[in-house]
Amino acid sequence: MKKAVTVIYIVVLSAVVGMPACQPSMGGKVTVLGVWGGSELDVFNKITADLKKTKNIDVEFEATRDINAVLTTRVESGNPPDVAILPQLSLVVDFARKGKLVDLSTLIDVGKIKNEYSPSWIDLGSVDGKFYGLFFKTAVKGLVYYDPQRFKELGLQAPKTWDEMMRLSQKLIDMKKTPWAIGIESGNASGWPATDWIENIFVRQYGAGPYRRWYDGTLAWTSPQVKKAFQMFGDIAARQGWTYGGASGVLSTAFQEAGNPVFSDPPKAYLFQQASFMAGMIEQAFPDLKPVTDINFFVLPPIDPENKAVEIGGDVLAAFSSTPQVKAFLEYMSSSDAQAPFAATGATMPNHTVPLSAYGNELDREFAAILNSADTVVFDASDMMPSEINAAFWSATIDYIKNPARLDAILAQLEKTRQDVYNK
Amino acid sequence: MEIAGILFTLAMALIVPVVFLSYLFVSEKAAGGRRRGTQTARSLPVFWLIPAAVVLGFFLIYPMIDTIVLSFMNADSTRFAGGENYAHLFSDRAFLIALRNNLLWIVFFTLVTVTLGLILAVLTDRVRYEAVAKAVLFLPASISLVAASVIWKFMYAFRPAGESQIGLVNAALSVVPGFQPQAWLFDVPFNNAALMVVGVWIWTGFALVIFSASLKGISKDLVEAARIDGAREITVFFRIVLPLMSKTVTVVVTYFVITVLKIFDIVYVMTNGNLDTEVLANRMYKEMFNFRNFGRASVIAVMLLVAVVPVVVMNMRKFARGKAGK
């Protein structure tokens, strides 16, 4: 008995000690936590296989749909991943302020990144002057998809201003057609597509300055600006006859399928607002669609022509440890080599040296062009807000669509949450 | 790596029983064997209690006390906050709604599930295909809560009128002339009822099986005697069968009340608490893992504990009385 235990002990010990010794050169591994699955994960596995080939680094990816909860638990218990791929910048801010993240300027070659990324990416990824969040994959938000063939049949044209867009919608109503397809169901993040709407309206109406005060928590939710943005959204989304399926349809349709009525035959709606990543999903659902001729988009038109910011969302890399492997991984991920394969999947990549030819089709190239030529880039406001306010904002849009008359009470509730979070 | 893991598991599989057996052996020796009546033999139960007490203390008592302490601390547990968390929650609409919904769940879910379970137990008792009927009714209990919730999300699915309804509920109802498809999970206040239906579907089979077992334990003579005396079936049930099953009913009700107090999965998967369907456990999860507010999450945990205690105490007392009576 005793002997057997001793033997096992020795075997275990030698296995543990012997392991690192058998691997050549750099070696080692990087653990990564993220929300990716499906085709995104396939591409990620493909590019990390290259990293294995060149530097012999193993990338262990762990996927979760509830990253906030999983990451919090792991960090609190002292077992964070080396790198997290975060869809919400507020998490970067939060963990950075708690001192859990590595200042990337002390780890990787920031000079190279500054050459290949536009400065707004560095700004957006910085907290209190330190660089914590490396943008990897982004999406342009506030795009309206439509079917140019149907537009031609009905004699319609893509609008240039917000008022034109509203008149276009009214015209469709007059033709006894439903103008908009909207769906905001998204599991535990239900409501986010509606917050995108409101944010896009807000930034087009009031510009990047007030937009920043809004997500910074210095602008009251009961302010006339926020109320106006909600109302302008409600003028479309909560209006009788303006959305396919009415309030029930808007609330219960998953965002992934929300655009389908626009491209089904016969069409059941004519306009659909979503981010750039949606083009790929629609093309997958309707493989016969030819980009530009059968599916095209216009950017949500300006409200006040002065304010021309482009809203984006995206996944940010943040490091919880500063090993040489993490350094190699992050430098590789920031490079055009790693980003080009993702461009082919319909993502818009922040590294502007990614050649336009790497993008999958004409629409994807246009998204990249919008991003590369934007004067001001603002990040999804709700994803910049503390998660408590973000979650309340998501839920509030659901309440609002269900019951637009309650707007003042809904905003008062959000304001209470804001005060509570900032007076903690 | 995998080999090291397997070896470690094997080693633990050997070491853990060895340690426990040695402990028992040593304690037996220390207590001086099992000679009855001696001072040392009386200390033996204490030795046997220690491992359980340590595990219980470490995994139950310590976290409980720590949770109570945390409920008086601020969000990241760095500062004493007094009753702030408690005061905040009782002025927080989301929390109050969760509290209300848990009460609704306790009353309606428990009532419906227990009643249905009883009725089905009595009915299945009278048919020849009893085993099959019970097995079918018990099936939902074998599905995980998350899977059941996902299934029911499809059952309630909504498609605008004019499209083919993929949700079974809307599809079935659309044979009624003039019926408009409903978004069941988004229709206040029916969405709460829609969620409870899922719970009833899952747990009725469980209640049925327990009640059925209890029913079989009732002596046929009593029922026969009542029938001969001219009692109708309804009277037999309410005056004879039900009183004899009262202890089982208490257990099942207690079990459901506690289950419902911590109800989480159904709400998390199907509505995530939107449109006034929030429940305490889901609120606690959000405060803890999404908002990282340990103080407030702990307050909700304490509230749940406080709510469970009277139920457990009542149950224990009822059983203590039952024992004393025998």
Interface residues (C-beta under 8 A of the other chain):
Chain A: M1 A4 V5 I8 Y9 V11 V12 A15 V16 M19 D66 N68 A69 T72 T73 D94 G187 N188 S190 G191 Y244 G245 G246 A247 S248 G249 L251 S252 K268 P386 S387 E388 A391 S395 I398 D399 K402 Q413 D420 K424
Chain B: M1 I3 A4 L7 F8 L10 A11 L14 I15 V18 N74 A75 H88 R93 A157 F158 R159 P160 P181 Q182 A183 L185 F186 D187 V188 Y268 N272 G273 N274 L275 Y285 K286 F289 N290 F291 R292 N293
